[in-house]
Structure formats: C-alpha cells, structure tokens
Amino acid sequence: MKTWYKYIKPYLPFFIITPLCMLVEVVGEVIMPKLLAVVIDSQTAGDLTITRSLLVMLGIIGCALMMMAGGIGGSYFGAKASVNFAADLRQDVFEKVQRFSFANIDKFSTGSLVTRLTNDVTQMQNFVNMLLRMAFRAPGMLIAALIMSISLQPRLSVTFAVAVPVLLISVGAIIFVGFSRFGLVQKKIDRLNSIVQENVTNVRVVKSFVREDFEIEKFAGANGDLKKAGIRAVSVMIFMSPVTTLIMNVTVLFIIYFGGQFVYDGNMDVGDLSMFVTYSTQILFSLMMVSILFMISSRAMASAKRIREVLDEQPDISDENAAQPELTVQNGEVEFKNVTFRYYKNSDESVLDNINLKIPAKSVVGIIGSTGCGKTTLVSMIARLYDPDCGEVLVDGVNVKDYSLYNLREGIGMVLQNNTLFSGTIEENLRWGDENATEEEIRSAARSAQADKFVSSFKDGYMTEIDQGGTNVSGGQKQRLCIARALLKKPKVLILDDSTSAVDTATEAQIREAFRNELAGSTKIIIAQRISSVKDADMIVVMNEGKITGIGKHDELMRTNEAYQEIYYSQNDAERKGA
C-alpha cells in the first residue's frame, strides 16, 4: 500500500470528497422508495390529498437533485483523483526506466515497457476511478437498504440470507478463474507492441528485403494470440452479468411471491411491499457493483504487479556510492585495469578478458578488430553504460564508479554504432550536445562534422523537421549530425563507434582534420572497420575475441602484428578489386 499511497497523498482531498459525494447519492436512493411508498399507501387508503401530493412531489424533486449533485460531484472528483494518480505514476515509471542501465533494460522488452507505461497505467487509473465511486456507494447502499428492509419485514428479509452468499460465491469463482487470464492478456499486448515498434522503426529494411508478407504474418500471429487470450479472459467474465442478473431476478420473484402473501394476509401494506422490492433490488444491485469492481480489480491487479516490477527494479549502475560525486572529467586520460566482462553472468564465455590498456589524455586512439570482438563493449564502460565483472576503469586516474553519473557522462561524448536522431528539428537534435549553444556554435559544430553544407541545402535549414528515427535523412547525413551533436558537447573524451562508416573517405578525412583542430584538448577514441580511419592515430589497439592482441602505431603494427596485417591487406585487395 505504501507504493500507491505516494500517488494518493497529493490529491487526498479528491480521494475523500469523491466517496462522500457518492454517499449523498446513496442517501437519496434510500429516501426515494419511502416517498413513493407514501404515495402508494395514501392512494390505496383513499386519503391522498393535493397538499400531500405536492409535498411528496417536492420531496422527490429535492431527492433527485441531491442525487444528481452527488453523482456529478463523485464523477468529477473521481476523475480528478484517478487522472492525477495515473499521471504521477506514469511519470515515476518513465523516470525509473531512464535510470536503468543497459542490463536493466535487457530484462524488459521495449514493447513491454511501452505497455506498462500506457495500457497498464490506464488499467490502474480505471480501477482507482471505479473504486472511489463504488467503494462507499455500494457498501453504503447495501447496509442502508438492508436496515430498511429488515425494519419493514424481518421475515421476508430472510431471503437475503440465501441470495447474498450465492451471489458472492458465484462472483468469487468467476474472478478467481479470470485473474490469471488477464495477466496473460497483458503479456500478449507486450508482444504485439514489440512487433509494431520493431516493424515501424525498421520499415525501410522490411521493404528493401521485400518482407512485408512475413511481417504481416508475424503480426497476424501475435494479434491472433492476443485475441485468443482476450477471448479466454472475457469468456469467464461474460458470465458475471448473466449470473448476477439471474440471482437478482430470482430473488425479486421470491420476494414478490412471499410478500404478496403478507399483503393478502394483512401483514404488509402494498406501498411497503413496493418499497421492500426496491430495497431488495438496491441490495442485489450494490452486490453486482461490487462484483464489477472486483472484475476490474482482477485486471488492475495484474497491471499493478507489472508496474511494481519496474518500480522495484534496482538499477545495477548508480552513483549512490560515488566517493567523489562532485568531481568532473578534466583531462581525459582513460585506463583499463584487468577488466573482464560477461553479458550473462552465468556464462563461462567472457566478452572482454583481462583487458589492460592506458589511453593518454588528448591522444587519438584507434581500436580495430573483427566484428563481435568487444570493441563497443570496451568503450561503453568508460561512460559506465556497463560495469566490468572484474577489474576497474579509470578516468583521470579515478575509478569511474567514484564519479557521479552526470559528471562522468557530461565529460564524455559518444557517437554510438546505431546513430539515433529524435523527432524535432535538426537544431533541437544538435542542442542535445549543448542546450544553451548559440546559433554560430551550432553551425561551427556542423561544419566540423561536414554537415553544414547539406543542412543548409534543405528548404528550412536547421529548422528542418526530423522524422522519428531520422528516416528522412540518409545514413551518412545521420552520422554527421550525430557527430556534430557530440562535438557541440565539447567533451574531454570523444568516442566514435564506427560512426563514419556511411561517409566517403574524403569526407571522413575532413572530419578527422576537424577533430585535430577543434578538439585538440580532448582524448579521441575511434572504433573503425577501415584501417584508413585510424591509420594516423597516436596509438592503434588491435582486438580479437575479447582480448588485446596488439598496441602501437600503424607502421609498428604492420611489422609486428599478424592480425593487423591481415586486415590491412584484405582491405587493400578489396579496394583494388573494387577499382
């Protein structure tokens, strides 16, 4: 309960006013049958006067207005409470996801996180709204109607001793079966969201490989699974209304039958029987409202469990134990000491195996090696996107775990292998590097990244809107914009992870020249597939199968490192054949 009270407390007045408004409506519903009974009994007795009729009519109108005020107030304040509850909960879940490390995110699929932030929170919102409106109204109506019924005719009230337990047992059985099925429905929604997101994000790949039919079939399969799960869940819940209605109607039938006998024997007035039938309907209807609340709660509980999984997930990378949180990156020296890393902790195979490497401040370092040899994983540890299983990573001689995450990552610029742009203008994307940058600083960074020329050719220039994922610019343009974004940050350590693979060699050379001039005081780490990209580096690191197999300048490695030689000659052969 502590988890949810956090989201209730700021809006506690709404959570209190809503059920009070519903109690006002209950009072009106209890009084109304009494007024109608007066009319019926007076008419039966033949003493219904105009004065009495007017008084009863005014009472009914006043009662109706009171019920309307209670109902409107309950709906308004219930909506205010539930919407605010959901908004704050959704915000906290999103903020928690932002603090997750890559390893944390790997535990949840992207589609699952989207579902939890949207559909699951909405289920909680609906439940809170229904709970506030029904939690007092239904029990209040049940208790008041029971008191009135028993006071009218205790013997006839014995009927409820049978009807109420039968109704509760029936509803309980239905909810018990349906609960697990709603949890499965949410998992199927996860799967469907993942497929939709993956397809829309990679629609160009789908079309280029003519895989539309395959994707349609995959979606149809996931959609069919969701449909089946939904039908299985609903197939249980559809019995709720017929069962409760049947029990209500049978109960009313018995009351009318036995109540008619009481009226015939003179033990009960016709108006009282009418009032008793109304109260019995209210009793059973309040139980039906409770059953509906339980039905909604069964799905909300499944959603609440999934939301709690995100809220309770502890980020495995944080700066809570940082020894020097105020420290910032000053020089850009990087050192790896005996670093070993595995993606799966129960695996015997290491992605990085006992890495020892020192990168001097302000140097240009190239890292080259076969695909999957651990290059990206290695540089990811500098910014603590991953933490090593063994050993330590130092920046300026300080363990990266001793920095605050903000200060550490603020001093490091990364252009990742998968270049990502966000919806918005080109200028807004570049301002990720420095939100306070001037227009000239933005243009200067773009010129250094060889992006200014093509941006200026666009009709709207730097105000050109970027589609989601940057699908309306080419791969090379996207890379250059991402480089400009990193340059604008003016980092002490700049990491380029194969970030010039989509540009031609002449443009790449111009970008490298800009690095030497614009970022002379920064450490530059360049991961590349082409030796030409790192040939002039101060130091080249050769990696293979998670290990460093060579360190040196180009000429030195050409003499001493067989793996480097193989890469160099194979690329030269490929270039000659291409020519």
Summary of the structure (lengths in Angstrom):
residues: 579
radius of gyration: 35.3
end to end distance: 70.1
largest distance: 120.8
contacts: 1893
relative contact order: 0.08
helix: 66%
strand: 11%
